[in-house]
Amino acid sequence: QVQLVESGGGLVQPGGSLGLSCAASGIIFSLYHMDWYRQPPGKERELVATITSGSRTNYAESVKGRFTISRDNAKNTLYLQMNSLKPEDTAVYYCSARNLGNGYWGQGTQVTVSS
């Protein structure tokens, strides 16, 4: 049974930082490309960042220079470090695992950026 469990969300002030984690089980984590998505209130889900099985990274323009995606294959865990947070970063953040047509999602974690 595949499980992706996000954690680390919460309320943070503008300009602050927050780190998200996604613990994976039931897959050979090192073989999967991993993504962070987010869904702001009333909007569609959007891709935030990607890290391939070979640890190449890519970011949405809106988060470049502020967010960092990383992975620890020994711990089967994906990370997203978010700095200089803005109110428009408020969303439910989801991690995703994909490989050769297989795709899995976590349940999401809420991030709220507000003073």
N, C-alpha and C positions, 0 to 999 in steps of 0.2 A: 504494500500500500504506500503510495507516494504522498508525502506531506511536505508542504512548505509553510513555515510558521514565521511570520514577521513579528518583530518586537522593536521597541524603542521610540514609538510615536509619543506625541504629547503636545502640550501648549508651550510655545516659546515666543519671546518678544522679537519684533523686527530687529535684524542685525545679529541675532543669536545663532547658536549652532545646535545641531541635533544629529545623533547617529542612529541609523536603523540597521537591524540585523535580520537575516532570513536563514533559518536553520532548515536544512533539507534532509529528508530521510526517504528510503525506498528507491533511490536512484544512485547510479554511479556518478556522483556530483562532478567529478573532474572532467567528465565527457560532455557535460551540458554547457551550452551557452546560457548565460543568465542575464535577466533584464530587471530593471526597476521601471514600473509604470506608476502613473498617478491619475486620479480622477477628481478634479476640483468640483465643488458643489454646482450642480446644474449643468455640468459640461461632460464631454466625452473623455474616455480614458486616453491618455497620451503617454508615449514612450519618453522616459527621462534619461536613462543611461543603459548601456549594454557592456558586458564583458564576455568575451568569447572563452571557449575552453582553453585557448592559448593565451588568455589574459590580455588580449587587445581590447581597448576601451573606446567607447564612442558616447557622445553626450548630445542632448538637445541644446540648441543655441541658448535657450532661456536659462540654462543652469551651468553652462560652460564657465570654468574658472571659480565656481562656487561649490559645486558638488563633486565628490570623488567616489567612484564605484571600485570595489575591490572584492577579492575572494580569498578564502583560506580553504584549500582543498582537503587539508588534513582534518579540519573541523567541520567540513561539509556546510560551510556558512558563507553567505553573501553579505556584503556590507554596503551602506551608502552613508557617507559623511556629508552632511549638509551644513555649509557655512554661509554667513551673510544672508540669512533667510529673510524673505520678503512676504508681505501678506498674500501675494499672488501664488506663493508656494503652498498655501493651504489646500489640502487634498487628502484623500485616502491613498496611501502608497501601497502598491502591490509588488511582490516579486514573482518572477516567472522563470521557468526552466524549459528549455526547448532543445531538441536533438532529433534530427532525422524524422520529422513529422510528428514526434511526440511533444506534447506541450502540457505544462501544469502551472497552476496558479495557487498563490497563497490566499488567505482570507482578508488580508489588508490590515493596515494600521493607520490611524488618523493622525495627521500632523496639522496643527493649527498655529498659524503665525499671527499674533495679535498683541496689541498693547493693552 
